[in-house]
Amino acid sequence: MPKTFSIAIDGPAGAGKSTIAKRLAQDLGYYYVDTGAIYRTVAYFFDLWQINSKDIDAVSRYIDELTVSIEYDEEGNQHMIMNSLDVTGDIRTQDISQKASLVSALPVVRELLLDMQRDVARRHNVVMDGRDIGTVVLPRADVKIYLTAAPEVRAKRRCEELLEKGQKANFETVLKEILQRDKQDMGRSIAPLKKASDAVEVDTSEMNIDEVIQEIKRIVGEKVSL
């Protein structure tokens, strides 16, 4: 199998990981893997069954009823398939986002999804974003980026994103949720959110999308021939 290249982008909620990673993958002709969407899909499954993620016994029983896969359309957009149903449009809510953070800390869930994520990287050139890509999922990624921004900036961006989708958004509420999500992600015992020792930190607080893309391309260009 020919050598593939992987770019890992980690960072807290609202830092712009998905937007940046997707654009970067399109520009480079790589596959984009949104791992957050994978965990959102699992959280959505348990939410439908009204299973509390803290009920480990119930999670362990019902997870055998779940199948998760990724499909890409002709434009390269990632679609999340849950038990043969496309749930891509159903998992993008603040409630599911918070629940995904809790679900992602469960060993039984991580075991189910880890091989799936690594297999995509073994078969394709990828830009993969999440919270533990460079530290756990792809510890040997060719390039590691830690994308961050001030909490207030991330909350403002998330509000704009929700409003664009026709959803309600209150800045103070979203900021509180983001700080809570940070606490959950950084404080979990399994694969917590943290900057990999060999990752390059990019603070996007005062940068637009194009500036962030160019900066990451510069970093990638130092290691990979674009």
TORSE-453418 format. One record per residue: residue number from 0; residue in three letters; chain; x, y, z of N, C-alpha, C in turn. Coordinates in steps of 0.2 Angstrom, whole numbers, plus 5000, padded with zeros to 4 digits. Layout:
% residues N
{rec NUM,"ALA","A",{X,Y,Z},{X,Y,Z},{X,Y,Z}}
...
***
This chain:
% residues 226
{rec 0,"MET","A",{5004,4994,5000},{5000,5000,5000},{5004,5006,5000}}
{rec 1,"PRO","A",{5003,5011,4995},{5007,5017,4995},{5007,5021,5001}}
{rec 2,"LYS","A",{5012,5025,5003},{5012,5029,5009},{5007,5035,5008}}
{rec 3,"THR","A",{5003,5035,5014},{4998,5041,5014},{5000,5046,5019}}
{rec 4,"PHE","A",{4997,5052,5018},{4999,5058,5022},{4993,5060,5027}}
{rec 5,"SER","A",{4994,5061,5033},{4989,5063,5037},{4990,5070,5041}}
{rec 6,"ILE","A",{4985,5074,5041},{4986,5080,5045},{4981,5080,5050}}
{rec 7,"ALA","A",{4983,5081,5057},{4979,5080,5062},{4978,5088,5065}}
{rec 8,"ILE","A",{4971,5089,5066},{4969,5096,5068},{4965,5095,5075}}
{rec 9,"ASP","A",{4968,5097,5080},{4965,5096,5087},{4963,5103,5089}}
{rec 10,"GLY","A",{4959,5104,5094},{4957,5110,5097},{4950,5110,5101}}
{rec 11,"PRO","A",{4949,5115,5105},{4943,5116,5108},{4937,5117,5104}}
{rec 12,"ALA","A",{4931,5116,5107},{4924,5118,5103},{4924,5125,5101}}
{rec 13,"GLY","A",{4922,5126,5094},{4921,5133,5092},{4928,5136,5089}}
{rec 14,"ALA","A",{4933,5132,5089},{4939,5135,5086},{4940,5136,5079}}
{rec 15,"GLY","A",{4935,5132,5075},{4934,5133,5068},{4938,5127,5065}}
{rec 16,"LYS","A",{4938,5121,5069},{4942,5115,5066},{4938,5112,5060}}
{rec 17,"SER","A",{4932,5111,5060},{4928,5108,5055},{4929,5112,5048}}
{rec 18,"THR","A",{4927,5119,5049},{4928,5123,5043},{4934,5124,5040}}
{rec 19,"ILE","A",{4940,5124,5044},{4946,5125,5042},{4949,5118,5039}}
{rec 20,"ALA","A",{4947,5113,5042},{4949,5106,5040},{4946,5104,5034}}
{rec 21,"LYS","A",{4940,5106,5033},{4936,5104,5027},{4939,5108,5021}}
{rec 22,"ARG","A",{4940,5115,5022},{4943,5119,5017},{4950,5116,5015}}
{rec 23,"LEU","A",{4954,5115,5020},{4961,5113,5019},{4961,5106,5015}}
{rec 24,"ALA","A",{4957,5101,5016},{4956,5095,5013},{4954,5096,5006}}
{rec 25,"GLN","A",{4949,5101,5004},{4947,5102,4997},{4953,5105,4993}}
{rec 26,"ASP","A",{4957,5110,4996},{4962,5113,4993},{4968,5108,4991}}
{rec 27,"LEU","A",{4969,5103,4996},{4975,5098,4995},{4972,5092,4991}}
{rec 28,"GLY","A",{4966,5091,4990},{4963,5085,4987},{4964,5079,4992}}
{rec 29,"TYR","A",{4963,5080,4998},{4963,5075,5004},{4956,5073,5006}}
{rec 30,"TYR","A",{4955,5068,5009},{4949,5066,5012},{4948,5070,5019}}
{rec 31,"TYR","A",{4943,5073,5020},{4941,5076,5026},{4937,5072,5031}}
{rec 32,"VAL","A",{4940,5071,5037},{4937,5066,5042},{4935,5070,5048}}
{rec 33,"ASP","A",{4929,5072,5049},{4926,5075,5055},{4924,5070,5060}}
{rec 34,"THR","A",{4929,5069,5065},{4928,5064,5070},{4923,5067,5075}}
{rec 35,"GLY","A",{4922,5073,5076},{4917,5076,5080},{4910,5073,5078}}
{rec 36,"ALA","A",{4909,5073,5071},{4903,5071,5069},{4901,5063,5070}}
{rec 37,"ILE","A",{4907,5060,5071},{4906,5053,5072},{4903,5052,5079}}
{rec 38,"TYR","A",{4906,5055,5084},{4904,5055,5091},{4897,5058,5092}}
{rec 39,"ARG","A",{4896,5063,5088},{4889,5066,5088},{4884,5061,5086}}
{rec 40,"THR","A",{4886,5057,5081},{4881,5052,5078},{4880,5046,5084}}
{rec 41,"VAL","A",{4885,5044,5088},{4884,5040,5093},{4880,5043,5098}}
{rec 42,"ALA","A",{4881,5049,5100},{4877,5053,5105},{4870,5053,5103}}
{rec 43,"TYR","A",{4869,5054,5096},{4862,5055,5094},{4858,5048,5094}}
{rec 44,"PHE","A",{4862,5043,5093},{4859,5036,5094},{4856,5035,5101}}
{rec 45,"PHE","A",{4861,5036,5106},{4859,5035,5113},{4853,5040,5115}}
{rec 46,"ASP","A",{4853,5046,5112},{4848,5051,5113},{4841,5048,5111}}
{rec 47,"LEU","A",{4841,5045,5105},{4835,5043,5102},{4832,5037,5107}}
{rec 48,"TRP","A",{4837,5033,5110},{4835,5028,5114},{4834,5030,5121}}
{rec 49,"GLN","A",{4835,5036,5122},{4834,5039,5129},{4839,5036,5134}}
{rec 50,"ILE","A",{4845,5035,5132},{4850,5032,5136},{4855,5037,5139}}
{rec 51,"ASN","A",{4855,5037,5145},{4860,5042,5148},{4867,5039,5148}}
{rec 52,"SER","A",{4872,5043,5145},{4878,5041,5144},{4882,5039,5150}}
{rec 53,"LYS","A",{4879,5041,5156},{4882,5039,5162},{4880,5032,5165}}
{rec 54,"ASP","A",{4875,5029,5161},{4873,5022,5163},{4877,5018,5158}}
{rec 55,"ILE","A",{4883,5016,5161},{4888,5012,5157},{4885,5005,5155}}
{rec 56,"ASP","A",{4881,5002,5159},{4878,4995,5158},{4873,4996,5152}}
{rec 57,"ALA","A",{4869,5001,5152},{4864,5002,5146},{4868,5004,5140}}
{rec 58,"VAL","A",{4873,5008,5140},{4877,5010,5134},{4880,5003,5132}}
{rec 59,"SER","A",{4883,4999,5136},{4886,4993,5134},{4881,4988,5130}}
{rec 60,"ARG","A",{4875,4988,5133},{4870,4983,5130},{4868,4986,5123}}
{rec 61,"TYR","A",{4867,4992,5123},{4864,4995,5116},{4869,4996,5111}}
{rec 62,"ILE","A",{4875,4997,5112},{4880,4999,5107},{4881,4994,5102}}
{rec 63,"ASP","A",{4879,4987,5104},{4879,4982,5099},{4874,4983,5093}}
{rec 64,"GLU","A",{4869,4987,5095},{4863,4988,5090},{4865,4994,5085}}
{rec 65,"LEU","A",{4871,4997,5086},{4873,5003,5082},{4878,5001,5077}}
{rec 66,"THR","A",{4877,5004,5071},{4882,5004,5066},{4883,5011,5063}}
{rec 67,"VAL","A",{4890,5013,5063},{4891,5019,5061},{4896,5019,5055}}
{rec 68,"SER","A",{4895,5023,5050},{4900,5023,5044},{4900,5030,5041}}
{rec 69,"ILE","A",{4905,5031,5037},{4906,5038,5034},{4905,5037,5026}}
{rec 70,"GLU","A",{4901,5041,5023},{4901,5041,5016},{4902,5048,5013}}
{rec 71,"TYR","A",{4905,5049,5007},{4906,5055,5004},{4902,5056,4998}}
{rec 72,"ASP","A",{4900,5062,4997},{4896,5063,4991},{4901,5066,4985}}
{rec 73,"GLU","A",{4898,5068,4980},{4902,5069,4974},{4906,5076,4975}}
{rec 74,"GLU","A",{4904,5080,4980},{4908,5086,4981},{4913,5085,4987}}
{rec 75,"GLY","A",{4913,5079,4990},{4918,5077,4995},{4915,5079,5002}}
{rec 76,"ASN","A",{4909,5080,5003},{4906,5081,5009},{4905,5075,5013}}
{rec 77,"GLN","A",{4906,5075,5019},{4906,5069,5023},{4899,5068,5026}}
{rec 78,"HIS","A",{4896,5062,5025},{4889,5061,5028},{4890,5055,5033}}
{rec 79,"MET","A",{4886,5056,5038},{4886,5051,5044},{4880,5047,5043}}
{rec 80,"ILE","A",{4882,5040,5043},{4877,5035,5042},{4876,5031,5048}}
{rec 81,"MET","A",{4870,5031,5051},{4869,5028,5057},{4863,5022,5056}}
{rec 82,"ASN","A",{4865,5016,5056},{4860,5011,5055},{4857,5012,5048}}
{rec 83,"SER","A",{4861,5013,5043},{4859,5014,5036},{4855,5021,5035}}
{rec 84,"LEU","A",{4854,5025,5040},{4851,5031,5039},{4856,5037,5039}}
{rec 85,"ASP","A",{4855,5042,5035},{4859,5048,5034},{4857,5053,5040}}
{rec 86,"VAL","A",{4861,5054,5045},{4859,5058,5051},{4863,5064,5051}}
{rec 87,"THR","A",{4866,5066,5045},{4871,5072,5045},{4868,5078,5047}}
{rec 88,"GLY","A",{4861,5079,5045},{4858,5085,5047},{4855,5085,5054}}
{rec 89,"ASP","A",{4855,5079,5057},{4851,5079,5063},{4856,5080,5069}}
{rec 90,"ILE","A",{4862,5079,5068},{4867,5079,5074},{4870,5086,5076}}
{rec 91,"ARG","A",{4868,5091,5072},{4872,5098,5073},{4867,5102,5077}}
{rec 92,"THR","A",{4867,5100,5084},{4863,5104,5089},{4868,5105,5095}}
{rec 93,"GLN","A",{4867,5110,5099},{4871,5111,5105},{4870,5106,5110}}
{rec 94,"ASP","A",{4864,5103,5110},{4862,5098,5115},{4866,5091,5113}}
{rec 95,"ILE","A",{4866,5089,5107},{4870,5084,5104},{4877,5085,5105}}
{rec 96,"SER","A",{4880,5091,5104},{4887,5093,5105},{4889,5091,5112}}
{rec 97,"GLN","A",{4885,5094,5117},{4887,5092,5124},{4887,5085,5126}}
{rec 98,"LYS","A",{4882,5081,5123},{4881,5074,5124},{4887,5070,5121}}
{rec 99,"ALA","A",{4889,5073,5115},{4895,5069,5112},{4901,5070,5116}}
{rec 100,"SER","A",{4902,5075,5119},{4908,5076,5124},{4908,5071,5129}}
{rec 101,"LEU","A",{4902,5069,5132},{4901,5064,5137},{4902,5057,5134}}
{rec 102,"VAL","A",{4899,5056,5129},{4900,5049,5125},{4907,5048,5123}}
{rec 103,"SER","A",{4910,5053,5121},{4917,5052,5118},{4922,5049,5124}}
{rec 104,"ALA","A",{4920,5050,5130},{4924,5048,5136},{4924,5041,5138}}
{rec 105,"LEU","A",{4919,5038,5135},{4917,5031,5136},{4922,5026,5133}}
{rec 106,"PRO","A",{4925,5021,5136},{4930,5017,5133},{4926,5012,5128}}
{rec 107,"VAL","A",{4920,5010,5129},{4917,5005,5125},{4915,5009,5118}}
{rec 108,"VAL","A",{4914,5016,5118},{4913,5019,5112},{4919,5021,5108}}
{rec 109,"ARG","A",{4924,5022,5112},{4931,5024,5109},{4934,5018,5105}}
{rec 110,"GLU","A",{4933,5012,5109},{4935,5006,5106},{4932,5004,5099}}
{rec 111,"LEU","A",{4925,5006,5099},{4921,5004,5093},{4923,5009,5087}}
{rec 112,"LEU","A",{4925,5015,5088},{4927,5020,5083},{4934,5021,5081}}
{rec 113,"LEU","A",{4939,5019,5086},{4946,5020,5085},{4948,5017,5078}}
{rec 114,"ASP","A",{4947,5011,5077},{4949,5007,5071},{4946,5010,5065}}
{rec 115,"MET","A",{4940,5012,5065},{4937,5015,5059},{4940,5021,5057}}
{rec 116,"GLN","A",{4942,5026,5062},{4946,5032,5060},{4953,5031,5058}}
{rec 117,"ARG","A",{4956,5026,5061},{4963,5024,5058},{4963,5021,5052}}
{rec 118,"ASP","A",{4958,5017,5050},{4957,5014,5044},{4957,5019,5038}}
{rec 119,"VAL","A",{4953,5024,5039},{4952,5029,5034},{4959,5032,5032}}
{rec 120,"ALA","A",{4963,5034,5038},{4970,5037,5037},{4975,5032,5034}}
{rec 121,"ARG","A",{4974,5025,5035},{4978,5020,5032},{4977,5020,5024}}
{rec 122,"ARG","A",{4971,5021,5022},{4969,5020,5015},{4969,5027,5011}}
{rec 123,"HIS","A",{4969,5033,5014},{4968,5039,5010},{4973,5044,5014}}
{rec 124,"ASN","A",{4975,5049,5010},{4977,5055,5013},{4972,5059,5016}}
{rec 125,"VAL","A",{4973,5061,5022},{4967,5064,5026},{4969,5070,5030}}
{rec 126,"VAL","A",{4964,5074,5031},{4964,5080,5036},{4959,5078,5041}}
{rec 127,"MET","A",{4961,5076,5047},{4956,5074,5052},{4956,5078,5058}}
{rec 128,"ASP","A",{4950,5080,5060},{4950,5085,5065},{4946,5082,5071}}
{rec 129,"GLY","A",{4948,5084,5077},{4944,5082,5083},{4948,5085,5089}}
{rec 130,"ARG","A",{4948,5081,5095},{4951,5083,5101},{4957,5079,5103}}
{rec 131,"ASP","A",{4958,5073,5100},{4963,5069,5102},{4966,5065,5096}}
{rec 132,"ILE","A",{4966,5068,5090},{4969,5065,5084},{4976,5065,5085}}
{rec 133,"GLY","A",{4980,5070,5086},{4987,5070,5086},{4990,5066,5092}}
{rec 134,"THR","A",{4986,5066,5098},{4988,5062,5104},{4987,5055,5104}}
{rec 135,"VAL","A",{4981,5053,5101},{4978,5046,5102},{4977,5043,5095}}
{rec 136,"VAL","A",{4972,5046,5091},{4970,5042,5085},{4976,5042,5080}}
{rec 137,"LEU","A",{4979,5047,5079},{4985,5047,5074},{4991,5050,5077}}
{rec 138,"PRO","A",{4994,5046,5082},{5000,5049,5085},{5006,5050,5081}}
{rec 139,"ARG","A",{5006,5047,5075},{5011,5047,5070},{5009,5052,5064}}
{rec 140,"ALA","A",{5004,5056,5065},{5002,5060,5059},{5008,5064,5057}}
{rec 141,"ASP","A",{5008,5065,5050},{5014,5069,5047},{5014,5076,5049}}
{rec 142,"VAL","A",{5008,5079,5051},{5008,5086,5053},{5002,5087,5058}}
{rec 143,"LYS","A",{5004,5090,5064},{4999,5091,5069},{4998,5098,5071}}
{rec 144,"ILE","A",{4992,5100,5071},{4990,5107,5072},{4985,5107,5078}}
{rec 145,"TYR","A",{4987,5112,5083},{4982,5113,5088},{4979,5120,5087}}
{rec 146,"LEU","A",{4973,5120,5085},{4969,5126,5083},{4965,5128,5089}}
{rec 147,"THR","A",{4966,5135,5091},{4962,5137,5097},{4960,5145,5095}}
{rec 148,"ALA","A",{4956,5147,5100},{4954,5154,5100},{4951,5156,5107}}
{rec 149,"ALA","A",{4951,5162,5108},{4948,5164,5115},{4941,5162,5115}}
{rec 150,"PRO","A",{4939,5160,5121},{4932,5157,5122},{4927,5162,5120}}
{rec 151,"GLU","A",{4927,5169,5121},{4922,5174,5119},{4922,5174,5111}}
{rec 152,"VAL","A",{4928,5173,5108},{4928,5173,5100},{4924,5166,5098}}
{rec 153,"ARG","A",{4926,5161,5101},{4923,5155,5099},{4915,5155,5100}}
{rec 154,"ALA","A",{4913,5158,5106},{4906,5158,5107},{4902,5163,5102}}
{rec 155,"LYS","A",{4905,5168,5100},{4903,5173,5095},{4902,5169,5088}}
{rec 156,"ARG","A",{4907,5165,5086},{4907,5161,5080},{4901,5156,5080}}
{rec 157,"ARG","A",{4901,5153,5086},{4896,5147,5086},{4889,5150,5086}}
{rec 158,"CYS","A",{4888,5156,5089},{4881,5160,5088},{4879,5161,5081}}
{rec 159,"GLU","A",{4884,5164,5077},{4883,5165,5070},{4882,5159,5066}}
{rec 160,"GLU","A",{4885,5154,5068},{4884,5147,5064},{4877,5145,5066}}
{rec 161,"LEU","A",{4874,5145,5072},{4868,5143,5074},{4862,5147,5070}}
{rec 162,"LEU","A",{4863,5154,5070},{4859,5159,5067},{4858,5158,5060}}
{rec 163,"GLU","A",{4864,5156,5057},{4864,5155,5050},{4860,5149,5048}}
{rec 164,"LYS","A",{4859,5144,5053},{4855,5138,5052},{4848,5139,5054}}
{rec 165,"GLY","A",{4846,5145,5056},{4839,5146,5058},{4838,5144,5065}}
{rec 166,"GLN","A",{4843,5143,5069},{4842,5140,5076},{4843,5146,5081}}
{rec 167,"LYS","A",{4840,5146,5087},{4841,5151,5091},{4848,5151,5095}}
{rec 168,"ALA","A",{4851,5157,5096},{4857,5157,5099},{4858,5163,5104}}
{rec 169,"ASN","A",{4859,5162,5110},{4861,5167,5115},{4868,5167,5117}}
{rec 170,"PHE","A",{4871,5173,5116},{4879,5173,5117},{4881,5170,5124}}
{rec 171,"GLU","A",{4878,5173,5129},{4880,5171,5136},{4878,5163,5137}}
{rec 172,"THR","A",{4873,5161,5134},{4872,5153,5135},{4877,5149,5131}}
{rec 173,"VAL","A",{4878,5151,5125},{4883,5148,5121},{4890,5148,5124}}
{rec 174,"LEU","A",{4892,5154,5127},{4898,5155,5130},{4899,5150,5136}}
{rec 175,"LYS","A",{4894,5149,5140},{4893,5145,5146},{4894,5138,5144}}
{rec 176,"GLU","A",{4891,5136,5138},{4891,5129,5136},{4898,5127,5133}}
{rec 177,"ILE","A",{4901,5132,5130},{4908,5131,5127},{4913,5130,5133}}
{rec 178,"LEU","A",{4912,5134,5138},{4917,5133,5144},{4916,5127,5147}}
{rec 179,"GLN","A",{4909,5125,5148},{4908,5118,5151},{4911,5113,5146}}
{rec 180,"ARG","A",{4910,5113,5140},{4913,5108,5135},{4920,5108,5136}}
{rec 181,"ASP","A",{4924,5114,5136},{4931,5114,5137},{4933,5110,5144}}
{rec 182,"LYS","A",{4929,5111,5149},{4930,5108,5155},{4929,5100,5155}}
{rec 183,"GLN","A",{4924,5098,5151},{4923,5091,5150},{4928,5088,5146}}
{rec 184,"ASP","A",{4930,5091,5140},{4935,5088,5136},{4942,5088,5139}}
{rec 185,"MET","A",{4944,5093,5142},{4951,5093,5145},{4951,5089,5151}}
{rec 186,"GLY","A",{4946,5088,5155},{4946,5085,5161},{4944,5077,5161}}
{rec 187,"ARG","A",{4942,5075,5155},{4940,5067,5155},{4947,5063,5156}}
{rec 188,"SER","A",{4946,5057,5159},{4951,5053,5161},{4954,5049,5154}}
{rec 189,"ILE","A",{4950,5048,5149},{4952,5045,5143},{4953,5050,5138}}
{rec 190,"ALA","A",{4959,5050,5135},{4960,5054,5129},{4958,5061,5130}}
{rec 191,"PRO","A",{4960,5065,5135},{4958,5072,5136},{4960,5076,5130}}
{rec 192,"LEU","A",{4957,5082,5129},{4959,5087,5124},{4966,5090,5127}}
{rec 193,"LYS","A",{4971,5090,5123},{4977,5093,5125},{4981,5094,5119}}
{rec 194,"LYS","A",{4986,5098,5119},{4990,5100,5113},{4996,5094,5113}}
{rec 195,"ALA","A",{4997,5091,5107},{5002,5086,5107},{5009,5089,5107}}
{rec 196,"SER","A",{5013,5086,5110},{5020,5089,5111},{5023,5091,5105}}
{rec 197,"ASP","A",{5022,5088,5099},{5025,5090,5092},{5020,5094,5088}}
{rec 198,"ALA","A",{5014,5096,5091},{5009,5100,5087},{5011,5108,5087}}
{rec 199,"VAL","A",{5009,5111,5081},{5010,5118,5081},{5004,5122,5083}}
{rec 200,"GLU","A",{5004,5126,5087},{4998,5130,5089},{4996,5135,5085}}
{rec 201,"VAL","A",{4990,5136,5083},{4988,5142,5079},{4982,5145,5082}}
{rec 202,"ASP","A",{4983,5151,5084},{4977,5155,5088},{4974,5159,5082}}
{rec 203,"THR","A",{4967,5157,5081},{4963,5160,5076},{4959,5166,5078}}
{rec 204,"SER","A",{4960,5168,5085},{4956,5174,5087},{4956,5180,5083}}
{rec 205,"GLU","A",{4961,5182,5080},{4961,5188,5076},{4963,5186,5069}}
{rec 206,"MET","A",{4961,5180,5066},{4962,5178,5059},{4956,5176,5056}}
{rec 207,"ASN","A",{4955,5178,5049},{4950,5175,5046},{4951,5169,5043}}
{rec 208,"ILE","A",{4946,5165,5040},{4947,5159,5037},{4953,5158,5032}}
{rec 209,"ASP","A",{4954,5163,5028},{4959,5163,5023},{4966,5163,5026}}
{rec 210,"GLU","A",{4966,5167,5031},{4973,5168,5034},{4975,5162,5038}}
{rec 211,"VAL","A",{4970,5159,5041},{4971,5152,5045},{4973,5147,5040}}
{rec 212,"ILE","A",{4970,5146,5034},{4972,5141,5029},{4979,5142,5026}}
{rec 213,"GLN","A",{4980,5149,5025},{4987,5150,5022},{4992,5148,5028}}
{rec 214,"GLU","A",{4991,5150,5034},{4996,5148,5039},{4997,5141,5040}}
{rec 215,"ILE","A",{4991,5137,5040},{4992,5130,5040},{4996,5127,5034}}
{rec 216,"LYS","A",{4994,5129,5028},{4997,5127,5022},{5005,5128,5023}}
{rec 217,"ARG","A",{5007,5134,5026},{5014,5135,5027},{5017,5130,5031}}
{rec 218,"ILE","A",{5014,5128,5036},{5016,5123,5041},{5017,5117,5038}}
{rec 219,"VAL","A",{5011,5115,5034},{5011,5108,5031},{5017,5108,5025}}
{rec 220,"GLY","A",{5018,5114,5022},{5022,5114,5017},{5030,5112,5019}}
{rec 221,"GLU","A",{5031,5114,5025},{5038,5112,5028},{5039,5105,5029}}
{rec 222,"LYS","A",{5034,5101,5029},{5034,5094,5030},{5032,5089,5024}}
{rec 223,"VAL","A",{5027,5092,5020},{5024,5088,5015},{5025,5092,5009}}
{rec 224,"SER","A",{5027,5089,5003},{5027,5092,4997},{5020,5093,4994}}
{rec 225,"LEU","A",{5018,5100,4994},{5011,5101,4991},{5011,5102,4984}}
***
